[in-house]
């Protein structure tokens, strides 16, 4: 199942996501199931993607103003993962809520010194 342009708004008490997560996000594309994945953008201009990998929901938040349509590894500013236990990956609302929570809990990605 694929859905498009599902806006969601709301505060999140654990706002950090490598910066301040304002609580507003758009899920532009979501595919449910055991190989769930999707992408969207936050209200502050950053984009994010998510996918299921080895029993984990993995969410990556990218820096704003990306140079191209596909983010590079150095564009990742925050990352989070959580177990699929107690998550219905066949339900778009449940998956979207888990992504929202993961964005709020995402930890900044360390940068190597230049």
Helices and strands as residue ranges (DSSP letters): E 2-8, E 25-31, E 37-42, E 47-53, E 56-62, G 73-75, E 76-83, H 92-105, E 107-108
